[in-house]
Amino acid sequence: MRSLLSTTAFKIIAAYLFIFVLFAGFVIGWLGFATQRQLTDQLTETITAEVRGLAEQFAVGGIRRLVEVVDERGNRPGASLYLVATFSGVPIAGNIGELPSGTLGRPGWIETDYRRAGESATDRPHRAIAQVFGLPGNFRLLVGRDLEDRDRMRDIFGRGFRLSLLVALVLGLLGAYFVTRRVLKRVDAMTDMSRRIMDGDLTGRLPTGGSRDELDRLAGSVNDMLGRIEALMAGMKEVSDNIAHDLKTPLTRLRNKAEEALRGEASDEAYRAALTGIIEESDGLIRTFNALLMIARAEAGNQRDGMAPVDLGEIARGVGELYEPVADEAGVTLTVAAGPMPVTGSRELLGQVIANLVDNALKYGRVEGQAGEVTVTVAADGPDAVLTVADRGPGIADADRGRVLDRFVRLETSRSRPGSGLGLSLAAAVARLHGGSIALDDNRPGLKVTLRLPRSADDPRAANPSS
Amino acid sequence: MQTMRILIIEDDREAASYLTKAFREAGHVADHAADGEDGLAMAMDGPYDVLIVDRMLPKKDGLSVIGDLRSAGRDTPVLILSALGQVDDRVKGLRAGGDDYLPKPYSFSELLARVEVLSRRRSSGSAPETVYKVADLELDRLSHRVSRGGEDIILQPREFRLLEYLMKNAGQVVTRTMLLEHVWDYHFDPQTNVIDVHVSRLRSKIDKGFERPLIHTIRGAGYTVRA
């Protein structure tokens, strides 16, 4: 019950109820007041008319005539009251038995208690509204009306007011209770579910009622968020599994080398060789680790602020120039066809990616016994800047093309050669970070890697892609 | 190489004692501070040639140590060591007043080569030379002419810059990463021995046909140009 009272729904309903009761009170109060006034006006009008009639009688027949008329009218049944009395208050005629003393001393409108003629002093006095006159000869005349009708009306209004207040309160509180309980039930269900999700059940989703109300909309967006978190967590898990596997393998090799050197009665030379091997192995590990960090950073997308306008063509030419002697030595013709191509990006990351692609092409992109050929191009395609690195090697089978973009995937054919298996997945992550994509195609024969990035908006050719 | 006084500000005792020992074996004097405040105090008092500052330090982080040092008007060269190896971390370090940045893990030969270059840059101080000379090899930085034994050698622009950097640091070991950073302005790992191929091309132009080679390979470290 306590939790029910502290809910938002209940508070809102209570506030509305308060306003409603205030309003109802005002309306009923005003109605009652207006009715009272109306009734009082009618009474005074009646009295005034009666007084006028009596005044005419008095004018015609003096006090004697007046006493006759008053006696006659006073005996009729009804709410009208009359009294003719001497200056000292001794009644002469009329249907009033008793008045509070001094009532007749002040001419004008009064409201007063009275008893009818013939009622005993033990009876409850009535209320009346009346007008008092002084008549020539020091007589007093009182004409009035009983107020019982008016007062009964006031009681009816008062009772009605209290009753409606009670009904409104009871209904309002009941309504508040049920509405709040309904809302509370749904919120409690959501709270339970989120506690379960916090405890580790990431597959859980908040219940929705299907009514598209505000709670459903809230639950819907929380569920979308949970979906994203679940996907990220799955990705994280996959990455850590891969890291565990692919870092442990070289670590084991490293350890084996050290152990092997310690086991035999090795010469200085053998120790030196083992230590050199260990350093090489750890350099490889560091390289893998760095690549993983770069991928993670690129995928988290928090390097966006490090981006600046760069020329993709210039970066490609720079990398081409860096690798040209290597290609030359390997008997591969490396051709770079790249004009200026402004994009927004990180020179370091793009350079690293192009270097990886060229490095891959030089390592795997040739058939034994044939002259190799690696071509790097940068060109505009609609709103995109497109970089391709193509070779004339054995290529990659259709089935494997999607797979090689994943982390650590190295095709059987390349396992024997050095490399971390992260080059292409870094390229894919960097492409995504730049808002672009990467694709592998058949170069007939060979492999063609296409990196597609959005061109800079300040490139005049990109501003009007149709031209 | 003359003796350098080096201050190592590094909180990992093992790494620090390894570095201190290695620098002493290389003929230098090395002191150690274990946190940022001590390090700053020692750097302000002592006449050090080079400071090696770890980025993450107790009490005062590496970048604020460098910032305070620079605001106090000290221009002692600083090499930043950091586990954060990304490009933007490097830029942050250099912007804070560092002169060089080396991500962990590093090889000692790489660190030594960089520290020696930093220290010599400071001691040579005066106006930059326009002509570098090593034995009978001459490189004119203004006319971009290279000659050996009085005969002109034609170099590609990149080959020229490679030789220029090697000769600027003549007598000192220059690592492959240093060459990649200063000649190509790349801070990534090119995976392959690209630098070796470039140097061997340069060597074939400079040393071929001469009795005494000038470009030497230092095993496990890099290259040096000396007579």
Contacts between the chains, C-beta under 8 A, distances in Angstrom:
chain1	res1	chain2	res2	distance
A	279	B	107	7.6
A	282	B	105	7.6
A	286	B	105	5.9
A	287	B	189	6.1
A	287	B	191	7.6
A	290	B	85	6.3
A	290	B	189	6.7
A	293	B	85	7.3
A	293	B	86	7.2
A	294	B	86	7.3
A	297	B	86	6.2
A	303	B	86	7.6
A	303	B	87	7.9
A	303	B	88	6.6
A	305	B	88	7.9
A	306	B	87	6.6
A	306	B	88	4.6
A	306	B	91	7.7
A	318	B	184	7.0
A	318	B	186	7.9
A	321	B	158	6.4
A	322	B	184	6.1
A	322	B	186	7.4
A	322	B	190	6.6
A	322	B	194	5.5
A	322	B	198	7.9
A	323	B	190	7.9
A	323	B	192	7.7
A	323	B	194	6.1
A	325	B	194	7.3
A	325	B	197	4.1
A	325	B	198	5.6
A	325	B	201	5.4
A	326	B	192	5.9
A	326	B	193	7.5
A	326	B	194	5.3
A	326	B	197	5.0
A	329	B	197	5.7
A	346	B	87	6.9
A	348	B	87	4.4
A	348	B	186	7.3
A	348	B	187	5.8
A	348	B	188	5.8
A	349	B	87	7.6
A	351	B	186	5.8
A	351	B	188	6.1
A	352	B	188	4.0
A	352	B	189	7.6
A	355	B	188	6.7
A	355	B	190	5.4
A	355	B	191	7.0
A	356	B	191	7.0
A	359	B	190	7.3
A	359	B	191	5.0
A	359	B	192	5.6
A	362	B	192	7.5
A	363	B	192	8.0
A	419	B	191	7.6
A	423	B	191	7.7
